[in-house]
Structures are given as structure tokens and as C-alpha cells.
Amino acid sequence: MNNPIAFGIKKNPIVFGGGQTFTAPGGMDRGVAYTENGFFVCLYGYRSGLRGIAPGISFTQKAVGQISDWVKATFDAHDIKEMKRRPGECTKLLWRPGIDGRDQVLATLVPDVALMNEAGVSLSLLFSRFEEISLFIQPDASNLDVYGHQLRELLILACTEVESSLRAVFASADSSMSSESRLTTRDYYKLCEPLFLREYELELRHYPHLPKCRPFYGWDASKPTQSLPWYDAYNAVKHDRANMLHRATLRHCIEALAAATAMYCAQFSIPSGIDWMHDAAFELNDWFKVELINSDPATFYVPPVHVPLERVAELWFFDGRNTGSWNPTALNLA
């Protein structure tokens, strides 16, 4: 295998690196490994949630033999699969597990910080509008089919934000696009797979009795508008308020708000931690719990870790953060 490998970990090695004994944090039973500068490198990652990969928990050992044999012997590895990216490879405006923190996102994924800031402000305004509506309509399962003019307004705002986000990503991948270019859901669908939109599952934290939502899960190329019920409802109420107002439901508003949130996360990551606290989009953590469902570890980014030649040959536990460089490229839809 030439590319990095992803695998499950059944055994944590006991390593005395600088007098430290290693114990894996809870939930960290996945690994990513590759060869760098004549050493095998292994980074630990989480098995669920946002599937983060932590270069701060890195192991090295002088490379001898096959890396797959090394991870089996050292970590009792199972479910080994080759990854699709080399260490440090990433795509602008496309977040995947492996990149974490606002500074890293800005340095690798975002060509213009204003793009991320404006998306965060727009998302924050949508949450404010939803909060105002919730003062009059209780977000409860028994009210999901309630409809009205304020819900129509929120549905239109949320869906236009989804469109704006999709258009921005599309423009970054197609230099021939201009402000006059007209895009349809047939065009937008081309981003479903590259952005891994079907993976995103969202749950309103303040209303845990409401069903979880996967807003893009059923997106179908043969029915690019109708296969997204919330977007199809938006299309109807935007053009025919008199006859289609009944489709501006609380359910469709929540799904559209979840879709706008998923689009933000798919581009810029999911804001968490102290470095995001003054970012407008940090508010999304208060509203939504976001998870990736059935994501393939082979598609994750691989944090680059540099190993100095003078590193000891034996198994060594160390902090590999900020030792390697990322190489961002533009999204290719060809």
C-alpha cells in the first residue's frame, strides 16, 4: 500500500516516551498510518461523532517491512483499508475529518476569510429568526405540519442560503462561472458526493424529542428538486404563495435550516473549541448536534506529521501537531 491506511485499533501499546505511559482517550480506537522520512507514523482518531484525527497522539517507529504488518503487530489493527489522499492533501471549501480548529481551516480550506464570516453571520440570522418563530409555535412533533407566512419567510431565507453556499462551492470549482450564470438543482447535485452531504445528520439540541434530520440523504439525480422535500416546498411557496402556503411547514423549515447548517459544516468544519468562540457560526453548536453517519475513513484528510531523521528507531509516542505542511487544491468536478 502506497497511500496511508485507516484501521481499527484493538490494542494500545505501552510506550515510555520521555517518561510517559500512553493511554488512549475514550472513543479513540481508530488509526491512520503512513510512512514518512523512513519511519512508520500512526495517528489516533475517533470512531464516531465527527471522527476527528489527532496528530497530537502520534507514534513513530523505524520503517521495516510492510506498514500493514506493523499496525497489526503494534496496534492489533483490523478493518484495514487504503486511504484516498496523501498526508497533507486537502481541497478548498471542503472539510473532512483530519482538519480541526479555526486557524487550520483558515490556512487550508478558505481562500477568503470574508466568505466564511459572511456565511456564519447568515447562519446566525437564520437561527435568530427560528428562535422568534418558536416563541409562537412550539417546535414539537405534533406541530411539524403547522404552516404560515412567517414559516414561509424562514423557509425561503434558509433555502436561498443553501443555494448561495452551493453556488460558492460550484464557482470555486468552475472558473468559467460568472455572476450571470444560472444554476439549477441539476447543477447543484454534482456537489452532493464531493461534499459528502448525505453523511450529515443533525439534531436540535433544545428539542431532543424531534426526529433527527439528514437533509440531503435522499437527494436523487433523476429528481434533483423533488427528492429534497424541503427544497421542493421552498420552490412551490416561492412561486405560488396563494395555493402552496400549506407547504411552508415547521418540518420543512427545520429541514432547510439543517441543510444550511450542513452546508456550512461541509465547507468550513463544525465550529467548536475556544478558537471559534468569537465566530458567528459558533452559535450552530448551541442549536444543532451534528454527526457524520456511515462516513468512510478512506475519504478523510490525513494530517501531515514530519519525523526528524534523528528520531530513535524504537516505538515512540509524541505530539506531531504543526510539524508538517498542508497542500490545499481546488475542487475538481470533472
VONUMI-526869 format. One record per residue (C-alpha): x, y, z. Coordinates in Angstrom, 1 decimal. Example, Ala and Ser with C-alpha at 12.3 -4.5 7.8 and 13.67 -1.06 7.14 Angstrom:
# VONUMI-526869
x, y, z
12.3, -4.5, 7.8
13.7, -1.1, 7.1
END
This chain:
# VONUMI-526869
x, y, z
0.0, 0.0, 0.0
1.5, 3.4, -1.1
-1.2, 5.6, 0.3
-1.9, 6.0, 4.1
-4.1, 3.3, 5.7
-7.1, 3.6, 8.0
-7.8, 0.9, 10.5
-9.4, -0.1, 13.8
-7.3, -0.3, 17.0
-7.7, -3.2, 19.5
-4.5, -2.8, 21.5
-2.8, 0.3, 22.8
1.0, -0.1, 23.0
2.7, 0.8, 26.3
5.3, 3.4, 25.4
7.7, 5.3, 27.6
8.4, 8.4, 25.5
10.1, 10.9, 27.8
8.8, 9.0, 30.8
5.2, 8.9, 29.7
2.9, 5.9, 29.6
0.3, 6.2, 26.8
-3.4, 5.5, 27.5
-5.9, 6.3, 24.7
-8.7, 8.7, 25.5
-12.2, 7.2, 25.4
-13.6, 6.7, 21.9
-10.2, 6.8, 20.2
-10.0, 3.3, 18.7
-9.3, 4.2, 15.1
-5.9, 4.9, 13.5
-4.3, 6.4, 10.4
-0.8, 5.3, 9.4
1.7, 6.1, 6.7
5.5, 6.1, 6.0
7.4, 9.4, 6.4
11.1, 10.0, 6.2
11.9, 6.3, 6.7
9.6, 5.9, 9.7
6.1, 4.4, 10.2
3.7, 7.0, 11.6
0.4, 6.3, 13.3
-2.1, 8.9, 14.4
-5.1, 8.1, 16.6
-8.7, 9.0, 15.7
-12.3, 8.8, 17.0
-14.6, 6.0, 15.9
-17.9, 8.1, 16.0
-19.2, 11.7, 16.1
-17.1, 13.9, 13.9
-14.4, 11.3, 13.5
-11.5, 13.6, 14.4
-7.9, 12.5, 13.8
-5.4, 13.7, 16.4
-1.8, 14.4, 15.3
-1.2, 15.2, 19.0
-1.3, 11.5, 19.6
1.3, 10.1, 17.2
3.6, 7.1, 17.2
6.7, 6.5, 15.2
9.0, 3.6, 14.6
11.7, 2.9, 12.1
10.1, 1.5, 9.0
10.9, -2.2, 8.5
8.7, -4.4, 6.3
5.1, -3.6, 5.4
3.2, -0.9, 7.2
0.1, -3.2, 7.3
2.2, -5.8, 9.3
3.4, -3.1, 11.6
-0.1, -1.8, 12.6
-1.2, -5.4, 13.1
1.7, -6.2, 15.4
1.7, -2.9, 17.3
-2.0, -2.0, 17.5
-3.7, -5.3, 16.7
-5.2, -3.5, 13.7
-8.3, -4.7, 12.0
-10.6, -3.4, 9.1
-7.5, -2.0, 7.3
-8.3, 0.0, 4.1
-6.2, 2.2, 1.9
-7.0, 5.9, 2.1
-7.6, 8.1, -1.0
-5.4, 11.1, -0.1
-1.7, 11.5, 0.8
-0.7, 13.2, 4.0
-1.4, 17.0, 3.8
-3.7, 16.8, 0.7
-6.9, 18.7, 1.1
-9.5, 20.6, -1.0
-10.5, 24.2, -0.6
-14.1, 24.7, 0.7
-14.3, 21.0, 1.5
-14.0, 20.0, 5.2
-13.3, 16.4, 6.2
-12.1, 14.9, 9.5
-8.4, 15.4, 9.8
-8.5, 19.3, 9.8
-9.6, 20.8, 13.1
-9.6, 24.3, 14.6
-10.3, 27.7, 13.1
-6.7, 28.6, 12.4
-6.2, 25.4, 10.4
-9.4, 25.8, 8.5
-8.5, 29.4, 7.5
-5.0, 28.4, 6.5
-6.1, 25.4, 4.3
-9.7, 25.5, 3.2
-10.8, 29.1, 3.0
-9.5, 31.3, 0.2
-11.1, 34.4, 1.7
-11.9, 34.7, 5.4
-14.8, 37.0, 4.4
-16.5, 34.1, 2.7
-16.6, 32.1, 6.0
-17.5, 35.1, 8.1
-20.5, 36.1, 5.9
-21.7, 32.5, 5.9
-21.5, 32.4, 9.7
-23.4, 35.7, 10.0
-26.1, 34.5, 7.6
-26.5, 31.3, 9.6
-26.7, 33.2, 12.9
-29.5, 35.3, 11.5
-31.4, 32.2, 10.4
-31.2, 30.9, 14.0
-32.5, 34.2, 15.3
-35.5, 34.1, 13.0
-36.2, 30.5, 14.0
-36.0, 31.5, 17.7
-38.5, 34.2, 17.1
-40.9, 31.8, 15.5
-40.5, 29.3, 18.3
-42.0, 31.9, 20.7
-45.3, 31.4, 18.9
-45.1, 27.8, 17.6
-43.6, 25.2, 19.9
-41.1, 23.0, 18.0
-42.8, 19.8, 18.8
-43.7, 16.6, 16.8
-47.4, 17.5, 17.0
-46.7, 20.8, 15.3
-44.5, 19.8, 12.5
-47.2, 20.2, 9.9
-48.2, 23.7, 11.1
-47.7, 26.3, 8.3
-47.9, 30.1, 7.9
-46.4, 33.2, 6.5
-43.6, 33.6, 8.9
-42.6, 30.0, 8.3
-42.7, 30.7, 4.5
-40.3, 33.6, 5.0
-37.9, 31.4, 7.0
-38.1, 28.6, 4.5
-37.2, 31.0, 1.7
-34.3, 32.5, 3.6
-32.9, 29.1, 4.6
-33.1, 27.7, 1.2
-31.6, 30.7, -0.5
-28.7, 30.4, 2.0
-28.3, 26.7, 0.9
-28.3, 27.9, -2.8
-25.8, 30.6, -2.0
-23.4, 28.1, -0.4
-23.7, 25.6, -3.2
-23.1, 28.3, -5.7
-20.0, 29.5, -4.0
-18.5, 26.0, -3.9
-19.5, 25.4, -7.6
-17.8, 28.7, -8.6
-14.6, 27.7, -6.8
-14.5, 24.6, -9.0
-15.6, 26.2, -12.3
-13.6, 29.3, -13.3
-16.0, 29.9, -16.3
-18.8, 30.8, -13.9
-19.9, 34.4, -13.7
-22.4, 36.4, -11.6
-24.9, 35.9, -14.5
-24.5, 32.1, -14.7
-27.8, 30.4, -13.9
-27.6, 27.1, -11.9
-30.3, 24.6, -11.2
-30.6, 21.8, -8.8
-29.3, 19.5, -11.6
-26.0, 21.5, -11.4
-26.1, 21.6, -7.6
-26.5, 17.9, -7.4
-23.0, 17.5, -8.7
-21.7, 18.6, -5.3
-23.6, 16.1, -3.3
-20.9, 13.4, -3.5
-17.8, 15.6, -3.4
-19.1, 17.4, -0.3
-20.3, 14.1, 1.3
-23.7, 15.8, 2.1
-25.6, 12.6, 2.6
-23.5, 11.9, 5.7
-24.7, 14.9, 7.8
-27.2, 14.1, 10.5
-28.5, 17.0, 12.7
-30.5, 17.1, 15.9
-32.0, 20.2, 17.5
-30.4, 20.3, 21.0
-33.2, 22.3, 22.6
-35.9, 19.9, 21.2
-34.5, 16.4, 21.5
-37.9, 14.8, 21.0
-38.0, 16.0, 17.4
-36.7, 13.5, 14.9
-33.1, 13.7, 13.7
-32.7, 15.1, 10.2
-30.5, 14.1, 7.3
-31.5, 16.9, 4.9
-29.5, 15.6, 1.8
-29.8, 11.9, 2.4
-32.4, 11.2, -0.3
-31.0, 13.5, -3.0
-31.5, 11.8, -6.4
-30.0, 12.9, -9.7
-33.1, 11.9, -11.6
-35.3, 14.1, -9.4
-32.9, 16.8, -8.1
-35.6, 19.1, -6.8
-38.5, 16.8, -5.8
-36.1, 14.4, -4.0
-35.4, 17.1, -1.4
-38.9, 17.7, 0.2
-37.9, 20.9, 2.0
-36.4, 22.4, -1.2
-39.3, 21.3, -3.3
-41.6, 23.0, -0.8
-39.5, 26.2, -1.0
-39.8, 26.1, -4.8
-43.5, 25.8, -4.5
-44.2, 28.5, -1.9
-41.8, 31.0, -3.5
-43.7, 30.9, -6.8
-47.3, 30.3, -5.7
-47.9, 31.6, -2.2
-51.7, 31.6, -2.7
-52.0, 27.9, -3.5
-48.9, 26.4, -1.8
-48.7, 28.2, 1.5
-49.6, 24.9, 3.2
-46.2, 23.5, 2.2
-44.4, 26.1, 4.3
-44.4, 23.9, 7.3
-42.4, 23.8, 10.5
-41.0, 20.5, 9.4
-39.7, 21.9, 6.1
-38.3, 24.9, 7.9
-36.3, 22.8, 10.3
-35.0, 20.6, 7.5
-34.0, 23.7, 5.4
-32.2, 25.1, 8.5
-30.5, 21.8, 9.0
-29.4, 21.8, 5.3
-28.0, 25.3, 5.6
-26.1, 24.2, 8.7
-24.8, 21.1, 6.9
-23.6, 23.2, 4.0
-21.6, 25.4, 6.4
-20.1, 22.4, 8.1
-19.2, 20.7, 4.7
-17.2, 23.8, 3.7
-15.7, 25.2, 6.9
-15.9, 22.4, 9.5
-18.0, 22.3, 12.6
-17.1, 25.2, 15.0
-16.1, 24.1, 18.4
-13.4, 24.9, 20.9
-12.0, 28.1, 22.3
-10.6, 29.4, 19.0
-14.2, 29.6, 17.4
-15.9, 31.3, 20.3
-16.0, 34.8, 18.7
-17.1, 33.4, 15.3
-20.7, 34.0, 14.3
-21.1, 30.3, 13.3
-20.1, 29.1, 16.8
-23.8, 29.5, 17.6
-24.7, 26.5, 15.5
-23.3, 24.3, 18.2
-25.9, 25.7, 20.6
-28.7, 24.8, 18.1
-27.6, 21.6, 16.4
-25.7, 18.5, 17.3
-24.0, 17.4, 14.1
-22.8, 13.9, 13.3
-21.4, 12.1, 10.3
-23.2, 8.9, 9.6
-21.6, 5.9, 7.8
-18.7, 8.0, 6.7
-15.8, 6.2, 5.0
-12.5, 6.7, 6.8
-10.7, 6.3, 3.5
-12.1, 9.7, 2.4
-10.7, 11.6, 5.5
-7.8, 14.1, 5.4
-4.5, 12.8, 6.7
-2.7, 15.3, 9.0
0.9, 15.7, 7.9
3.5, 14.8, 10.5
7.2, 15.3, 9.9
9.6, 12.9, 11.5
13.2, 14.1, 12.0
15.9, 11.7, 10.9
17.4, 11.6, 14.4
14.3, 10.1, 15.9
15.0, 6.9, 17.8
14.2, 3.7, 15.9
12.1, 2.3, 18.7
8.4, 2.9, 19.1
8.0, 6.5, 20.2
4.9, 8.4, 21.4
4.9, 12.2, 20.7
2.9, 15.3, 19.8
3.0, 15.7, 16.0
0.9, 18.8, 15.7
2.1, 21.6, 13.4
5.2, 19.6, 12.3
4.1, 19.1, 8.6
2.5, 21.3, 5.9
-0.9, 21.1, 4.2
-1.3, 21.3, 0.4
-4.7, 22.6, -0.5
-6.0, 22.4, -4.1
-9.2, 23.5, -5.8
-12.2, 21.2, -6.1
-12.4, 19.3, -9.4
-15.8, 18.3, -10.6
-14.6, 16.7, -13.8
END
